[in-house]
């Protein structure tokens, strides 16, 4: 399964988010689809970077933090922000894809 993830491009997580946006009824949750996608993407990307940082003994993140001159937590937060915005927009796009009433957009 991990080898499949290494063959896919980094943006491939957007496709399942769009499909989930089409399939799931978001009125039940009480949050906008963008917020749900943003929180899921932010947590997934941030925690993935923390996991890789811990499993690789902080070697790569320490070097990256040295190169760009920011602390590691900023790198985790920034990557989570990118993943959150992309996931949120993909989920919102999937939800709005089949809306016939354009006044709700």
C-alpha positions in Angstrom: 0.0 0.0 0.0 2.8 2.4 0.8 4.4 1.8 -2.6 1.2 2.9 -4.2 1.4 6.2 -2.4 4.9 6.8 -3.6 3.9 6.4 -7.2 1.0 8.9 -7.0 1.6 12.6 -7.4 1.3 14.8 -4.2 -2.1 16.2 -5.3 -3.8 12.8 -5.8 -5.6 13.2 -2.4 -7.8 15.8 -4.1 -9.7 13.2 -6.2 -11.1 11.2 -3.2 -12.0 14.5 -1.5 -14.1 15.6 -4.6 -15.8 12.2 -4.6 -16.6 12.4 -0.9 -17.9 15.9 -1.5 -20.3 14.5 -4.1 -21.5 11.5 -2.0 -21.7 12.8 1.6 -24.7 14.9 2.9 -23.1 17.8 4.7 -26.2 19.4 6.1 -26.1 16.8 9.0 -22.8 17.9 10.3 -23.6 21.6 10.9 -20.2 22.7 9.4 -19.5 23.9 5.9 -17.8 21.3 3.6 -14.8 23.6 3.4 -14.3 23.6 7.2 -14.7 19.8 7.4 -12.2 19.3 4.5 -9.8 21.9 6.0 -9.7 20.3 9.4 -9.3 16.8 7.9 -6.5 17.9 5.5 -4.7 20.1 8.2 -4.7 17.2 10.7 -3.7 14.6 8.1 -0.8 16.6 6.6 0.5 18.0 9.9 0.4 14.7 11.7 2.0 12.9 8.7 4.9 15.3 8.9 5.2 14.8 12.7 5.1 11.0 12.2 7.9 11.2 9.5 9.9 13.5 11.7 9.7 11.1 14.6 10.3 8.0 12.6 13.4 9.5 10.8 14.9 10.8 14.0 14.3 14.5 13.0 17.2 14.4 10.5 15.3 15.7 7.5 13.2 18.3 9.3 16.2 19.6 11.2 18.0 20.2 7.9 15.0 21.7 6.3 14.5 24.0 9.3 18.1 25.1 9.0 17.9 25.8 5.3 14.7 27.9 5.4 15.5 29.4 8.8 12.1 28.6 10.4 11.4 26.3 13.4 10.0 22.8 12.7 6.6 23.6 14.1 6.2 26.3 11.4 7.0 23.8 8.7 4.4 21.4 10.2 1.8 24.2 10.4 2.5 25.5 6.9 2.3 22.0 5.3 -1.0 21.5 7.3 -2.3 24.8 6.0 -1.6 23.8 2.4 -3.2 20.4 2.8 -6.1 21.9 4.6 -6.9 24.5 2.0 -6.6 22.0 -0.8 -8.8 19.4 0.9 -11.3 22.0 1.9 -11.6 23.4 -1.6 -11.8 19.9 -3.1 -14.6 18.9 -0.7 -16.5 22.1 -1.4 -16.0 21.6 -5.1 -17.4 18.1 -4.9 -20.4 19.3 -2.9 -21.2 22.2 -5.2 -20.7 20.2 -8.4 -24.2 19.0 -8.7 -26.1 22.0 -7.2 -28.7 23.2 -9.6 -29.8 26.2 -7.6 -27.1 28.8 -8.3 -28.5 31.2 -5.7 -27.0 29.0 -2.9 -23.5 29.3 -4.3 
